[in-house]
Amino acid sequence: MTHAPPISDLTPPPAPLAPVDAIVIGVSAGGVEAILAILALLPASFVLPIVAVVHLPRDRPSLLVEVLGARARIDVREAEDKELLLPGLTIAPPDYHLLLDVDRGRRHLAGAPDVRLALSNDALVSYCRPAIDVLFQSAAEVLGPRVAGVVLTGANADGALGLRAIKAAGGLCAVQSPDEAPARTMPEAAIASAQPQFVAPLNDIIQWILALDAHRAVNTESTVFYDR
């Protein structure tokens, strides 16, 4: 079994290297509490779209949007197929993979292409649907270096390959410290696979997410189009 290096050996958080157009997050066991902690600190003015996969039971409807939305100052919604990427938090629905897709043939006055959501009922990946890897790999393909990927607590290795794809595309990668995570398997797998720029406790990752949004606010040129 691969173990994460000691926290004292990890690199400090990076300053944002460039503006990003979206943040993608993957969580499993203990993940609802982690997402709630993030939402508690995001102001209503937060601009960056956040797209998240939370491992949920596939055989029944989810109340996750209602639970999270009651504690959030940003919009929280369940993803719908072909929906435009929007500010706020978008959650994958149960039993569907969630991907980012782009219509490069359709451009807006700003010259940026549409980035939209896509739902798929393709086969399970890492025993999961939705799978974090599917979202992350699509984000790397569509957004390249202008996406930030975050892997938090979880009890399997989903997200490790997807975070590696984001890193290979030049994107930013953060992983919750395994020693702090309620379930350390997912963070350890992501660290071993992707060698992320930032491994830290959840509170530090939240501050990094806020810094990414502030950085984008003063660097308004974007490679994608979305609107409120």
C-alpha positions in Angstrom: 0.0 0.0 0.0 1.3 3.4 -0.9 1.5 5.9 1.9 1.6 9.7 1.6 4.8 11.5 2.6 4.9 13.2 6.0 3.2 16.5 6.1 6.5 18.2 7.0 7.9 17.0 3.7 5.2 18.4 1.5 5.5 21.5 -0.5 3.8 24.7 0.7 0.7 26.0 -1.1 1.5 27.5 -4.5 0.4 31.0 -5.5 -2.0 30.7 -8.3 0.0 30.4 -11.5 -2.7 31.7 -13.8 -6.4 32.4 -13.6 -8.6 29.3 -13.7 -12.1 29.1 -15.2 -13.5 26.3 -13.0 -12.8 24.2 -9.9 -13.6 20.5 -9.9 -13.9 18.6 -6.7 -14.1 14.9 -5.9 -15.2 13.4 -2.5 -16.4 10.2 -1.1 -16.6 9.0 2.5 -16.9 12.0 4.8 -17.3 14.2 1.7 -20.6 15.9 2.6 -19.1 17.4 5.7 -16.1 18.6 3.7 -18.3 20.3 1.1 -20.3 21.9 3.8 -17.1 23.3 5.3 -16.2 24.8 2.0 -19.6 26.3 1.4 -19.5 27.9 4.9 -16.6 30.1 3.9 -17.6 31.0 0.3 -19.1 34.5 0.0 -22.1 35.3 -2.2 -19.7 37.1 -4.5 -17.7 34.0 -5.3 -17.4 33.8 -9.1 -15.7 30.6 -10.1 -17.9 27.7 -11.1 -17.4 24.6 -8.9 -18.4 21.2 -10.2 -18.3 18.3 -7.8 -18.7 14.6 -7.8 -19.9 13.1 -4.5 -20.2 9.3 -4.3 -23.8 8.7 -3.5 -26.1 5.6 -3.5 -27.2 4.9 -7.1 -30.6 3.4 -6.3 -32.4 6.3 -4.8 -32.9 10.1 -5.2 -30.5 12.4 -3.5 -31.3 15.3 -1.1 -27.8 16.5 -1.3 -28.6 19.7 -3.2 -31.2 20.7 -0.5 -28.8 19.9 2.3 -26.0 21.9 0.8 -28.1 24.7 -0.5 -29.5 25.4 2.9 -26.0 26.2 4.2 -24.6 28.1 1.1 -24.4 31.7 0.0 -23.8 30.6 -3.6 -26.2 28.8 -5.9 -26.2 25.0 -5.5 -27.8 22.9 -8.2 -27.9 19.3 -9.5 -26.3 19.0 -13.0 -28.6 18.8 -16.0 -27.5 17.6 -19.4 -26.4 20.3 -21.9 -26.6 23.0 -19.2 -24.2 25.9 -19.5 -21.4 26.0 -17.0 -22.5 28.5 -14.4 -21.1 30.1 -11.2 -22.1 28.3 -8.1 -21.8 24.7 -7.1 -23.0 22.0 -9.5 -23.4 18.5 -8.2 -23.4 15.3 -10.2 -26.8 13.5 -9.9 -26.9 9.9 -8.6 -26.1 7.1 -11.2 -24.9 9.5 -13.9 -21.3 10.4 -14.9 -20.8 14.2 -15.1 -18.5 15.6 -17.7 -17.6 19.0 -19.1 -18.0 19.5 -22.8 -17.4 22.4 -25.2 -19.1 23.6 -28.3 -16.2 25.1 -30.1 -18.4 26.1 -33.1 -20.5 28.4 -30.9 -18.9 31.5 -29.6 -20.2 34.6 -27.8 -19.3 38.2 -28.2 -16.4 37.8 -25.8 -15.0 35.2 -28.3 -15.1 32.4 -25.7 -16.7 29.0 -26.5 -19.6 27.5 -24.6 -18.6 25.1 -21.8 -21.5 22.9 -21.0 -22.3 19.9 -18.7 -22.9 16.4 -20.1 -24.5 13.5 -18.3 -23.7 9.9 -19.2 -24.9 6.5 -18.1 -21.8 4.7 -19.4 -20.3 1.8 -17.4 -19.1 2.3 -13.8 -15.6 3.6 -13.4 -13.8 2.5 -10.2 -17.1 0.9 -9.2 -18.7 4.3 -9.2 -21.2 6.3 -11.2 -20.8 9.2 -11.0 -17.0 8.8 -11.1 -14.5 11.5 -10.1 -12.1 10.4 -12.8 -14.6 10.9 -15.5 -15.3 14.5 -14.5 -11.6 15.3 -13.9 -10.4 13.9 -17.2 -13.1 15.8 -19.2 -12.1 19.0 -17.3 -8.5 18.5 -18.3 -9.4 18.0 -21.9 -11.8 21.0 -22.1 -10.0 23.5 -19.9 -6.4 22.4 -19.9 -4.3 24.6 -17.7 -7.3 26.7 -16.6 -8.8 24.2 -14.2 -8.1 23.4 -10.6 -8.8 19.9 -9.3 -9.3 19.1 -5.7 -9.5 15.6 -4.2 -10.8 15.3 -0.6 -11.6 12.5 1.8 -12.7 9.1 0.3 -12.3 5.4 0.7 -11.3 4.3 -2.8 -8.9 5.4 -5.5 -11.4 7.3 -7.7 -10.0 10.6 -8.7 -6.3 9.6 -8.8 -6.1 9.2 -12.6 -8.3 12.2 -13.2 -6.1 14.4 -11.1 -3.1 13.2 -12.9 -4.7 14.2 -16.2 -5.3 17.7 -14.8 -1.7 18.0 -13.7 -0.5 16.8 -17.1 -2.7 19.4 -18.8 -1.0 22.1 -16.8 -3.8 22.6 -14.3 -3.6 23.2 -10.5 -4.1 20.2 -8.1 -4.8 20.1 -4.4 -5.4 17.1 -2.1 -6.6 17.0 1.4 -3.9 15.8 3.9 -4.4 12.1 4.4 -3.7 12.5 8.1 -6.7 14.9 8.5 -9.1 13.2 6.1 -11.9 11.0 7.6 -11.0 8.4 4.9 -7.4 8.6 3.7 -7.4 6.1 0.8 -8.5 8.6 -1.8 -6.1 11.4 -0.9 -3.2 8.9 -0.7 -4.0 7.5 -4.1 -4.2 11.0 -5.6 -0.9 12.1 -4.1 0.8 8.9 -5.4 -0.7 9.3 -8.9 -0.6 13.1 -9.5 2.1 14.5 -7.2 -0.1 17.6 -6.7 1.3 21.0 -6.1 -0.6 21.4 -2.9 -1.4 18.9 -0.1 -2.9 20.5 3.0 -5.6 20.4 5.6 -9.1 21.3 4.4 -9.1 24.8 5.9 -6.0 25.6 3.9 -7.5 24.2 0.7 -10.5 26.4 1.3 -8.3 29.5 1.6 -6.6 28.4 -1.7 -10.0 28.2 -3.4 -10.8 31.7 -2.2 -7.4 32.9 -3.5 -8.1 31.3 -6.9 -11.4 33.2 -7.1 -9.8 36.5 -6.1 -7.0 35.9 -8.6 -9.6 35.4 -11.4 -11.5 38.5 -10.4 -8.5 40.7 -11.2 -7.6 38.7 -14.4 -10.9 38.9 -16.2 -9.8 37.4 -19.6 -11.3 33.9 -19.8 -11.0 31.0 -22.3 -14.7 30.0 -21.7 -18.0 31.7 -21.5 -20.5 31.5 -18.7 -22.9 33.9 -17.1 -25.0 34.2 -14.0 
